């Protein structure tokens, strides 16, 4: 199991669309950012990358690169999902917190959960989303997202283990015959090849 923590924040700005969790939301102000300002997807992306020690969103998509100006944040998320898969893990669940005065998150929560679940390819029941207001904090014009994600290693099929358990052990005579042939005959060991070690999901491939 591995855990990732993601965080992002953006200031509200007039004249740009509000995009959260891959959804366009009807609101007079959007979130300022180099890309589409989708702070929820940015926080999820960082959580996923962090869980497999792959760096952060800026490592893959630096804000100084004009190529990502106004980019759809689902592209960032897809890259993080690929990194998780390459490292041999899959998503178990994630817990998200959005902190902002407006718009109210509770009426949007189910649509946001469904959108995130669809983008991640997981069940909606594995996506938690909570809305909070920044009580006592000077964050009226800012939106903040916190995300925690849990990953587990991908289990490889165990059928080969079952076959090995039930396979008949070679007899002493068979073992002696094989050993004898190796001693008597000359063999080109280069023809034997070298087996690739079995993939270990615990390895950090990033």
N, C-alpha and C positions, 0 to 999 in steps of 0.2 A: 504494500500500500504506500502511496505517496500523496502528500497534501500540498496544494498550491494556494497562495494568497495573492489577490489582485486588487489594485486600487486605481481610481482615476477621478479627475475632477475637471470641470469646464465651467466657464462663466457664460451666463446667458447673453445673447446678442440679438438685436433686432435685425430683421431682413434675411435671416437664414432659417431653413426648415429645422424643426425639432425631430431628431431621430434617436430613438432609444430601443435597444434590443432588436434592431433591424426593422422597427416599425416607424413609419412617419406619423407623428402625433399632431393633431390640430392645436396649435398654441401660438400666441402672438410673437414669441421669441424662441429661437433655437439655441444651440450650444456652439460657441466659438471653438474652432479647432482647425488644425492643418488638413485633416480629413473631413468626414461628415460629422465629427463631434460626438459619435455614439459612445458615450462614456461607459455604458453597461457592457457592450461588446469589447471595448478596450480593456476593461477590468477583467473580464472573463479570459481574454487572450493572454493577459499577463499572468493570471492564475495558472492557466494550462502550461505556459512556457516555463514558469517558475517551478512547477511540480516536477518537471523532467530536466531541470537545470539547463534550459536552452536559452537563457538570457531573458530579454524582455521585448516588448513590442517595438521599442526604438532600435533594437539590434537589427531587426529585419526590415523595419519601415521607418528610417530616420526622418524626422520632421523637416530636416534641412533639404531633403530631396524633393524637388518640385513635382516629380512623378506621382507622388502620393497626395498632391493637393486636391482636396475634395473627394478623395477615394472612398469607396464603399467599404465600411469596416468589416463586412462579412468576408472580404478578402483576407484581412488580418486573421480573423478567426479560423478560416480554412487552413491557413499555414500552421497555426498553433495545433489544430487537430491532427495535422499530418505529423508534426513533431512528436506528439503524444503516441501516435500509432507506431512511428519508427522506433521509439524507445521501448516499445513492447507493452504499452499500457492502454487501458480503456477507462472512460469516465464512469464513475459510480454515481455520484450526485454532486450538485453544487448548491450553495446557499448564497443569495445575493441580497444586499441592502442598498437601496437608493435613498439618498438624503437630499431633499429639496422642499422649498415652500410650495412651489407650483411647477407643473400641474400636480394634482393629487394622484398618487400612484395606486392607491387601493382600487379605484374603479378600472384601472388599466392592467392590474396585476395578472389576471388570467390570460389576457391576450399576449402580454409580454412573456409569460411563462411558456405559452404555446409556441411563440416565435423562437425563443431561445432553444427549447427542446427540439424543434424542427431543425434548426441550424446545426445543433450538436449531434443530431441523430439519436437522441435518447428519449425515454418516456417522460411525459410532462410531470409525472409524480416524482421524478428525480430532480426537478428544478424547483427550488424555493425562492420566493421573491418577496421582500418586505419593503414597505415605504415608511420613511421617517421624516420628521421635520427637524431642522437644526435649532432646537430650542436653546436660547441663551447664547447662540453663536452668531457671529457677524458673517452669515453666509446667505443673505437674502438673494443675492444675484448669482449664486453658484449652485451647481449640482455636483454631488459626490456619490461615488459608487464603491462599495466594498464587496469582494467576492472570495469565497473559499470553495475550493474544488477538491474532491477526493478521487484518486485514481487507484486502480488495482491492475496487477500484471495480467496479461492475457494468458489464459490457461491453454497449453498445447494439448491436443488429443492424447488420451491415455491408453488408447487401444494397444499400442506397441508394448506397453508395460504388461497388460493382461496377457498378450501373446507370449511374452518372455516368461511369465510365471508358469504358464501351462505347457510350455515347450518341453519336450523330453530332453533330459541331459544326455550328452554323448557317453558311450560306454568307455571303459578303460582301454579296450582294444582299439577303438576308433581314435582315441587320443594318442595312443602309442604309435598308431599307423601314421598320423599326421606329423608327429614329432620326428619319427624315423625318416619320413620323406624329406623333411626340411634339412636333416643332418646329412642324408646321402646325396641329395641333389643340389645343384647350384641354381639359385633363383635371382632374377633381376628384380630387386626390390623397388626400382623406379616404376615398375609396371603395377605395383600394388596401389599406388596413389596414397593420398593422405585425406582422411575423412575430415570434413569441416566440423568443428565442435558444435554441439547442439546449441541453439539460441537460448541465451539466458535473459529472461525479461528483466532481471535485476540489474543488468549491465546498463550503464549510462552511455548511450550511443551518440549523444549530442556533444 
